Amino acid sequence: MVLRPGFEPGSALWLKGQAVPYGSCELVNIPLEALDKFERFCKVDLSLAKKTVQRCRYEMGRLVKWLDGKLVSIDVLRDYLEPFHAEGRNNCLRSFRHYFRDYIKRPDLIMSFKFIKTPPKLVLNLPSKEDLQIAYETFETIRDKAMFLLYASSGVRRQELLDVTFDGVNFEDRMLVPGHQSRTKMSYITFYNEEAERAFTEYLETLPSRKEKPFPYTWNAYFKAERKVKKKTGVNVSPQILRQWFCNEMGSLRVPDRFIDAFCGRVPRSILARHYTDYSPKRLKQTYDKANLKVLA
């Protein structure tokens, strides 16, 4: 019998639109030392963000530890995933997708597993201006006060402020250029208000010398400070909450959503926003200044 083209030994079979190597029912071994190469693959080949690379390495490391030398099959992965709830399962599947589908080209091992849809998290009980004023006075250092006001008045993400360089700060226009780009998150430009400018200037005067970044710290530095503030005052001033507060406050000040999205580095979805809106720094600066955003007043 002559096999039809595409079914000869050593060729690829097509399974739901994806090429699966011949003999895909074979079990897979995941040696611990392979995770170093997988981590580099995520960073270089897939261009994933640093935190995503770390998450992939962490999840695959947990799987290897659980396997304890066992080979991987669909049933084994099913046993591993069964105890997880929605968020934990989805985190695992994201990492598994990069390893089995992208790295070792075995999508057949994970294609039957579906992500669990979770309802959107509603923003409830954002801090008031009075809350933010109390929190500001509770911070112990000018560094933490400056970071707090920069987060609240610019809408930047936690890591974007920590990664911004002096070249990414236009002090004259009070403009930040985070320069954060990944496959899922973007950044453009944003601004900070005069309150943040005063605290930022005072903080910079305390630095013995100017290095590459104004805030050469890990995320844990501000995290410890915000935890102390929450413990003393009950006010949550995490960068994510302050980013949400920024969006809500700018909306209250009648700033159009498409400009708020630009400040926050979100890609505009509508045709009007994408192709018929002026996103020049000059226009964004005018829009920001017109809003006259205040955190402490």
Secondary structure, DSSP 8 states (H G I E B T S, - for coil): ----TT-STTSEEEETTEEEETTTTS-B---TTHHHHHHHHHHHTS---HHHHHHHHHHHHHHHHHHTT--B-HHHHHHHHTT--HHHHHHHHHHHIIIIIIIS--GGGTTT----------------HHHHHHHHHH--SHHHHHHHHHHHHH---HHHHHH--GGGEETTTTEE------SS-----EE--HHHHHHHHHHHHT-SS--S-S----HHHHHHHHHHHHHHH-----HHHHHHHHHHHHHHTT--HHHHHHHTT----SHHHHHSS---HHHHHHHHHHHT--S--
